[in-house]
Amino acid sequence: MTGANPVFLMPTRNHLGIIGPIPLSEFSEESIQKKIAANPFIADKASKPRILTITQSTYDGVLYNVEMLKEVLGNRIDTLHFDEAWLPHATFHDFYKNMHAIGKDRPRSKDGMIFATHSTHKLLAGISQASQIIVQESENRKLDKTTFNEAYLMHTSTSPQYAIIASCDVAAAMMEAPGGHALVEESISEALDFRRAMRKVDDEWGKDWWFKVWGPDKLATEGIGSREDWVLKANDNWHGFGNMVSGFNMLDPIKSTIVTPGLDVSGKFDETGIPASIVTKFLAEHGVIVEKTGLYSFFIMFTIGITKGRWNTLLTALQQFKDDYDKNQPMWKILPEFVATQPRYERVGLKDLCQQIHDMYKANDVARLTTEMYLSDMQPAMKPADAYAKLAHREIDRVAIDDLEGRITSVLLTPYPPGIPLLIPGERFNKTIVQYLRFAREFNGRFPGFETDIHGLVESESDGKLAYYIDCVKK
């Protein structure tokens, strides 16, 4: 909308599909200037970047040390924006010291202002859609409230839902000391209890299979332990992100990524496997709704005020899944609601269906494909605003998947999982991305009900078959 020219910092990613942190080196002046120089639409290569936006935490709970970031960036960027949708709790407990944008007694930057956006409804006590914008002024710059208000009013409703606003006030009151500290500590404690219980079940099964919770190898035997247990260290096998700067990142323990059997962090497939999409459908029919689902992992959060011991419901459901899987129970028996909409699976065994989907993932080496896809070279061919304007003015071609290579997208292309944009308007399709889209087309055809959801992909039925297209800038 603003006509800005974005450049992107490249995060790490392991083969489980877990998005890791952006390395500290990506934030250096040399790295950022190199990206600016490579962008053909930035005329003034010496221009100062206006804003840096970073997701804090990542979708799987990896945090950045904000003070280290501020030190590396200095005053070269006007505004630092931390998207802390899943981190509004951090300021209320020393466990997260320096791992969030704004807090009591945190030093101000000399010139750069800091914004943090919080989804109050996700972690605190706000009702659906409740969110807040927090601002820390710099030593030399104050927030222009008139300009800010003008921009804000452009994007908000003239008929606000007052219950949402009231819930933000309630959430803030709940987090006042000492209550807020206690609530956060209780969430961390519950998350640790769950992790310890999962490991205990794993030990009891011995060599038999069980689910893993992604995280450090060492856990405190009781209580919340030390934050140092959660700091990511260089080349630790458990995270799979390679070499890392000491103290720059940590994992938020209240965010738990549960890993299903079939794929390890290096991208190696086992002979048998249990795709996470089947597990999460099973959990949904047993009253457990997860936050997001990957190929062989799914994500849950221990939010503020969670009922103590509620994780036992999840643990029980996972044990039931294991029992049904080991017995290869028919789908009609264990997922009756799903089978009612997809009768083709009625007499298929749970273990058999898991293996069929696992074999397709393995044959297409989809773990490496999705990693390479996100790390592949994205070439900007137009400014994003100009490419999107082509869509608004209907100056587009609806292009079939097989004809996409080299074409310029006019839409945001976002595969789920992981729910992170792959291409923005104005970028070109490359060979790796087209290969992934072909896999998604084949997979969706073979396993309806477990479709790979890709925002930006247009479905059209022809002669009883689904065809897929993407809106591209007209040639």
TIGUTI-744823 format. One line per 4 residues: number of its first residue (from 1); their letters; for each residue x, y, z of C-alpha. Coordinates in nm, 3 decimals, padded with zeros to 5 digits. Example, Ala and Ser with C-alpha at 12.3 -4.5 7.8 and 13.67 -1.06 7.14 Angstrom:
BEGIN
1 = AS = 01.230/-00.450/00.780  01.367/-00.106/00.714
END
This chain:
BEGIN
1 = MTGA = 00.000/00.000/00.000  00.284/00.240/00.083  00.499/00.151/-00.215  00.781/00.033/00.012
5 = NPVF = 01.063/-00.184/-00.119  01.109/-00.476/00.122  01.429/-00.675/00.161  01.422/-00.995/00.363
9 = LMPT = 01.652/-01.144/00.624  01.693/-01.519/00.585  01.604/-01.739/00.884  01.734/-02.084/00.960
13 = RNHL = 01.510/-02.388/00.921  01.546/-02.751/01.019  01.413/-03.046/00.822  01.123/-03.100/01.062
17 = GIIG = 00.986/-02.782/00.906  01.049/-02.576/01.220  01.143/-02.218/01.136  01.445/-02.113/01.338
21 = PIPL = 01.594/-01.776/01.421  01.749/-01.530/01.179  02.127/-01.547/01.245  02.275/-01.241/01.413
25 = SEFS = 02.502/-01.191/01.113  02.198/-01.118/00.894  02.138/-00.800/01.097  02.483/-00.656/01.034
29 = EESI = 02.521/-00.334/00.836  02.719/-00.516/00.567  02.450/-00.784/00.524  02.161/-00.536/00.507
33 = QKKI = 02.344/-00.308/00.264  02.421/-00.606/00.043  02.049/-00.688/00.024  01.964/-00.326/-00.054
37 = AANP = 02.228/-00.318/-00.330  02.081/-00.635/-00.485  01.727/-00.494/-00.503  01.675/-00.339/-00.847
41 = FIAD = 01.392/-00.113/-00.728  01.587/00.076/-00.463  01.741/00.372/-00.648  01.933/00.523/-00.358
45 = KASK = 02.154/00.237/-00.240  02.277/00.447/00.052  01.927/00.517/00.183  01.852/00.441/00.546
49 = PRIL = 01.603/00.159/00.609  01.287/00.298/00.763  01.168/-00.005/00.960  01.277/-00.355/01.055
53 = TITQ = 00.994/-00.595/01.135  01.071/-00.925/01.307  00.850/-01.204/01.439  00.924/-01.240/01.810
57 = STYD = 00.876/-01.525/01.893  00.885/-01.752/01.590  00.589/-01.982/01.533  00.764/-02.253/01.736
61 = GVLY = 00.868/-02.029/02.024  01.225/-01.920/01.944  01.306/-01.578/02.095  01.567/-01.312/02.015
65 = NVEM = 01.781/-01.119/02.261  01.656/-00.768/02.183  01.946/-00.589/02.354  02.195/-00.777/02.134
69 = LKEV = 01.988/-00.681/01.829  01.984/-00.315/01.928  02.360/-00.323/01.976  02.423/-00.470/01.629
73 = LGNR = 02.173/-00.243/01.453  02.277/00.071/01.636  02.085/00.372/01.509  02.090/00.275/01.142
77 = IDTL = 01.718/00.196/01.132  01.447/00.447/01.229  01.202/00.199/01.379  01.224/-00.154/01.515
81 = HFDE = 00.891/-00.336/01.507  00.864/-00.660/01.704  00.560/-00.869/01.615  00.509/-01.019/01.961
85 = AWLP = 00.170/-01.174/01.894  00.267/-01.476/02.106  00.483/-01.296/02.363  00.279/-01.044/02.566
89 = HATF = 00.350/-01.243/02.884  00.729/-01.210/02.869  00.762/-00.868/03.032  00.604/-00.999/03.354
93 = HDFY = 00.876/-01.254/03.445  01.256/-01.237/03.468  01.274/-01.576/03.295  01.243/-01.377/02.970
97 = KNMH = 01.485/-01.094/03.057  01.599/-00.911/02.740  01.411/-01.163/02.525  01.122/-00.925/02.450
101 = AIGK = 01.099/-00.576/02.306  00.981/-00.341/02.580  00.982/-00.363/02.958  01.048/-00.189/03.284
105 = DRPR = 01.398/-00.041/03.317  01.495/-00.142/02.963  01.738/00.109/02.806  01.612/00.336/02.528
109 = SKDG = 01.784/00.357/02.192  01.942/00.690/02.107  01.737/00.750/01.791  01.546/00.434/01.699
113 = MIFA = 01.191/00.393/01.826  01.060/00.051/01.922  00.710/-00.080/01.855  00.573/-00.409/01.987
117 = THST = 00.240/-00.551/01.875  00.074/-00.795/02.118  -00.212/-01.034/02.053  -00.363/-01.003/02.398
121 = HKLL = -00.623/-01.266/02.311  -00.364/-01.536/02.237  -00.164/-01.547/02.561  -00.336/-01.318/02.809
125 = AGIS = -00.703/-01.276/02.905  -00.830/-01.070/02.610  -01.129/-01.193/02.413  -01.093/-01.285/02.044
129 = QASQ = -00.917/-01.018/01.833  -00.803/-00.817/02.138  -00.457/-00.674/02.070  -00.236/-00.384/02.168
133 = IIVQ = 00.044/-00.167/02.028  00.320/-00.080/02.275  00.570/00.199/02.197  00.906/00.285/02.351
137 = ESEN = 01.025/00.630/02.250  01.396/00.687/02.183  01.615/00.932/02.368  01.595/01.185/02.085
141 = RKLD = 01.259/01.110/01.920  00.906/01.123/02.054  00.603/00.950/01.907  00.403/01.183/01.682
145 = KTTF = 00.066/01.084/01.823  -00.131/01.279/01.561  00.038/01.100/01.269  00.014/00.766/01.446
149 = NEAY = -00.356/00.816/01.512  -00.418/00.907/01.147  -00.254/00.584/01.031  -00.433/00.382/01.297
153 = LMHT = -00.777/00.516/01.209  -00.724/00.423/00.843  -00.718/00.055/00.940  -00.961/00.032/01.229
157 = STSP = -01.337/00.017/01.240  -01.552/00.324/01.304  -01.776/00.090/01.504  -01.535/-00.068/01.755
161 = QYAI = -01.634/-00.362/01.971  -01.613/-00.214/02.320  -01.602/-00.556/02.484  -01.265/-00.612/02.313
165 = IASC = -01.131/-00.284/02.449  -01.261/-00.366/02.797  -01.095/-00.708/02.786  -00.758/-00.539/02.720
169 = DVAA = -00.809/-00.341/03.042  -00.901/-00.659/03.231  -00.595/-00.840/03.092  -00.368/-00.553/03.199
173 = AMME = -00.517/-00.550/03.550  -00.468/-00.925/03.585  -00.097/-00.893/03.506  -00.026/-00.628/03.770
177 = APGG = 00.231/-00.741/04.027  00.243/-00.978/04.198  -00.035/-01.160/04.010  00.119/-01.135/03.664
181 = HALV = 00.450/-01.289/03.773  00.266/-01.577/03.941  00.048/-01.643/03.636  00.347/-01.659/03.401
185 = EESI = 00.540/-01.884/03.638  00.238/-02.115/03.662  00.225/-02.142/03.281  00.597/-02.227/03.264
189 = SEAL = 00.554/-02.481/03.543  00.260/-02.649/03.367  00.457/-02.666/03.041  00.753/-02.827/03.220
193 = DFRR = 00.524/-03.076/03.395  00.382/-03.174/03.056  00.728/-03.219/02.904  00.841/-03.431/03.199
197 = AMRK = 00.525/-03.644/03.176  00.582/-03.703/02.803  00.939/-03.817/02.873  00.819/-04.045/03.153
201 = VDDE = 00.574/-04.215/02.916  00.854/-04.249/02.659  01.075/-04.419/02.919  00.792/-04.654/03.013
205 = WGKD = 00.743/-04.764/02.651  01.114/-04.843/02.620  01.206/-04.925/02.261  00.846/-04.889/02.144
209 = WWFK = 00.750/-04.564/01.969  00.615/-04.253/02.134  00.582/-03.882/02.061  00.866/-03.639/02.141
213 = VWGP = 00.842/-03.278/02.258  01.091/-03.061/02.068  01.330/-02.892/02.309  01.659/-02.917/02.495
217 = DKLA = 01.782/-03.258/02.610  01.814/-03.150/02.973  01.505/-03.062/03.179  01.485/-02.954/03.542
221 = TEGI = 01.358/-03.244/03.753  01.106/-03.013/03.921  00.989/-02.653/03.908  01.077/-02.423/03.619
225 = GSRE = 01.452/-02.467/03.636  01.690/-02.213/03.486  01.639/-02.002/03.174  01.988/-02.112/03.067
229 = DWVL = 01.842/-02.458/03.003  01.643/-02.300/02.717  01.916/-02.090/02.554  02.002/-02.229/02.210
233 = KAND = 02.367/-02.330/02.188  02.573/-02.365/01.871  02.536/-02.695/01.684  02.317/-02.866/01.945
237 = NWHG = 02.155/-03.161/01.769  01.811/-03.107/01.922  01.738/-02.781/01.741  01.908/-02.851/01.406
241 = FGNM = 01.983/-02.483/01.331  02.360/-02.522/01.314  02.608/-02.265/01.439  02.455/-01.992/01.654
245 = VSGF = 02.580/-01.692/01.851  02.587/-01.761/02.225  02.302/-01.598/02.418  02.119/-01.464/02.113
249 = NMLD = 01.822/-01.705/02.115  01.619/-01.912/02.356  01.313/-02.135/02.334  01.002/-02.025/02.522
253 = PIKS = 00.910/-02.336/02.725  00.536/-02.261/02.724  00.534/-02.327/02.349  00.551/-02.700/02.282
257 = TIVT = 00.608/-02.855/01.941  00.520/-03.225/01.953  00.709/-03.438/01.703  00.552/-03.750/01.556
261 = PGLD = 00.756/-04.055/01.441  00.879/-04.077/01.083  01.129/-03.796/01.030  01.433/-03.673/01.220
265 = VSGK = 01.575/-03.324/01.248  01.832/-03.396/00.974  01.556/-03.472/00.720  01.600/-03.851/00.716
269 = FDET = 01.275/-04.048/00.678  01.217/-04.367/00.875  01.068/-04.678/00.715  00.740/-04.612/00.896
273 = GIPA = 00.589/-04.282/00.998  00.289/-04.102/01.145  00.206/-03.773/00.967  00.093/-03.505/01.211
277 = SIVT = -00.220/-03.419/01.009  -00.374/-03.755/01.101  -00.287/-03.714/01.469  -00.442/-03.366/01.487
281 = KFLA = -00.765/-03.487/01.321  -00.780/-03.759/01.584  -00.720/-03.504/01.861  -00.989/-03.271/01.723
285 = EHGV = -01.249/-03.549/01.743  -01.138/-03.600/02.104  -01.182/-03.235/02.198  -00.820/-03.120/02.168
289 = IVEK = -00.752/-02.837/01.921  -00.389/-02.760/01.833  -00.244/-02.425/01.721  -00.076/-02.542/01.400
293 = TGLY = 00.019/-02.861/01.220  00.335/-02.944/01.024  00.441/-03.255/00.833  00.555/-03.447/01.142
297 = SFFI = 00.488/-03.200/01.420  00.209/-03.002/01.580  00.211/-02.711/01.819  00.036/-02.633/02.148
301 = MFTI = 00.067/-02.344/02.397  00.033/-02.320/02.773  -00.142/-01.985/02.800  -00.198/-01.766/03.104
305 = GITK = -00.457/-01.902/03.345  -00.467/-02.253/03.195  -00.646/-02.507/03.413  -00.385/-02.692/03.616
309 = GRWN = -00.321/-03.040/03.481  -00.537/-02.984/03.172  -00.256/-03.132/02.962  -00.358/-03.474/03.097
313 = TLLT = -00.644/-03.466/02.843  -00.392/-03.437/02.560  -00.167/-03.705/02.708  -00.459/-03.945/02.739
317 = ALQQ = -00.568/-03.878/02.380  -00.214/-03.942/02.251  -00.201/-04.271/02.440  -00.537/-04.366/02.286
321 = FKDD = -00.402/-04.279/01.941  -00.101/-04.503/01.998  -00.326/-04.792/02.102  -00.553/-04.749/01.796
325 = YDKN = -00.249/-04.716/01.566  -00.080/-05.029/01.701  -00.405/-05.225/01.653  -00.458/-05.069/01.306
329 = QPMW = -00.816/-04.985/01.400  -01.043/-04.897/01.104  -01.100/-04.527/01.041  -01.479/-04.555/01.074
333 = KILP = -01.429/-04.660/01.433  -01.182/-04.395/01.549  -01.269/-04.092/01.330  -01.642/-04.127/01.258
337 = EFVA = -01.701/-03.755/01.195  -01.417/-03.734/00.945  -01.519/-04.056/00.768  -01.876/-03.924/00.733
341 = TQPR = -01.735/-03.652/00.504  -01.470/-03.875/00.343  -01.624/-04.225/00.311  -01.337/-04.351/00.096
345 = YERV = -01.135/-04.402/00.417  -01.409/-04.596/00.597  -01.244/-04.939/00.596  -00.882/-04.822/00.585
349 = GLKD = -00.679/-04.901/00.896  -00.524/-04.609/01.088  -00.174/-04.756/01.060  -00.222/-04.826/00.691
353 = LCQQ = -00.336/-04.469/00.617  -00.044/-04.324/00.812  00.194/-04.539/00.608  00.038/-04.440/00.275
357 = IHDM = 00.081/-04.070/00.344  00.428/-04.125/00.493  00.537/-04.316/00.181  00.427/-04.028/-00.040
361 = YKAN = 00.614/-03.774/00.173  00.921/-03.996/00.160  00.904/-04.061/-00.216  00.892/-03.686/-00.281
365 = DVAR = 01.154/-03.607/-00.011  00.911/-03.337/00.094  01.104/-03.235/00.406  01.406/-03.127/00.202
369 = LTTE = 01.185/-02.987/-00.073  01.004/-02.752/00.165  01.331/-02.646/00.328  01.496/-02.573/-00.008
373 = MYLS = 01.181/-02.395/-00.123  01.192/-02.142/00.160  01.569/-02.096/00.131  01.566/-02.066/-00.249
377 = DMQP = 01.653/-01.741/-00.425  01.346/-01.518/-00.452  01.385/-01.270/-00.736  01.187/-00.942/-00.715
381 = AMKP = 01.062/-00.843/-01.060  00.824/-00.563/-00.956  00.754/-00.351/-00.651  00.495/-00.533/-00.435
385 = ADAY = 00.251/-00.241/-00.454  00.274/-00.233/-00.835  00.218/-00.610/-00.865  -00.082/-00.600/-00.634
389 = AKLA = -00.222/-00.306/-00.830  -00.225/-00.533/-01.137  -00.459/-00.764/-00.947  -00.681/-00.474/-00.840
393 = HREI = -00.705/-00.357/-01.202  -00.760/-00.713/-01.333  -00.441/-00.701/-01.537  -00.364/-01.063/-01.457
397 = DRVA = -00.338/-01.408/-01.611  -00.469/-01.710/-01.422  -00.175/-01.945/-01.477  -00.172/-02.324/-01.434
401 = IDDL = 00.092/-02.474/-01.203  00.292/-02.631/-01.487  00.332/-02.292/-01.657  00.434/-02.088/-01.353
405 = EGRI = 00.814/-02.093/-01.369  00.940/-01.742/-01.444  00.599/-01.577/-01.400  00.544/-01.286/-01.159
409 = TSVL = 00.288/-01.343/-00.883  00.029/-01.076/-00.810  -00.082/-01.246/-00.488  00.067/-01.357/-00.158
413 = LTPY = 00.147/-01.729/-00.178  00.136/-01.893/00.166  00.153/-02.271/00.213  00.012/-02.417/00.533
417 = PPGI = 00.205/-02.566/00.700  00.395/-02.362/00.807  00.170/-02.060/00.735  00.455/-01.830/00.634
421 = PLLI = 00.443/-01.639/00.302  00.657/-01.803/00.036  00.622/-01.536/-00.233  00.496/-01.180/-00.210
425 = PGER = 00.344/-00.987/-00.503  00.614/-00.893/-00.752  00.839/-01.200/-00.705  00.903/-01.470/-00.968
429 = FNKT = 00.825/-01.838/-00.943  01.135/-02.056/-00.952  01.176/-02.425/-01.031  01.179/-02.540/-00.667
433 = IVQY = 00.853/-02.364/-00.583  00.682/-02.507/-00.892  00.806/-02.854/-00.794  00.644/-02.812/-00.451
437 = LRFA = 00.315/-02.698/-00.604  00.312/-03.006/-00.830  00.363/-03.224/-00.523  00.073/-03.045/-00.346
441 = REFN = -00.152/-03.104/-00.648  -00.071/-03.475/-00.657  -00.105/-03.512/-00.280  -00.441/-03.335/-00.266
445 = GRFP = -00.570/-03.562/-00.540  -00.465/-03.879/-00.359  -00.562/-03.783/-00.005  -00.872/-03.559/00.003
449 = GFET = -00.944/-03.442/00.355  -00.574/-03.403/00.426  -00.510/-03.137/00.163  -00.210/-02.909/00.175
453 = DIHG = -00.372/-02.568/00.213  -00.201/-02.296/00.007  -00.334/-01.942/00.028  -00.320/-01.782/-00.317
457 = LVES = -00.388/-02.107/-00.502  -00.711/-02.098/-00.705  -00.903/-02.427/-00.734  -01.117/-02.502/-01.040
461 = ESDG = -01.291/-02.827/-01.127  -01.277/-02.946/-01.488  -01.408/-03.284/-01.614  -01.435/-03.408/-01.257
465 = KLAY = -01.073/-03.319/-01.177  -00.935/-03.036/-00.970  -00.702/-02.797/-01.146  -00.492/-02.534/-00.971
469 = YIDC = -00.400/-02.185/-01.084  -00.230/-01.871/-00.949  -00.303/-01.514/-01.049  00.007/-01.366/-01.212
473 = VKK = 00.087/-01.030/-01.366  -00.038/-01.024/-01.726  00.237/-01.067/-01.984
END
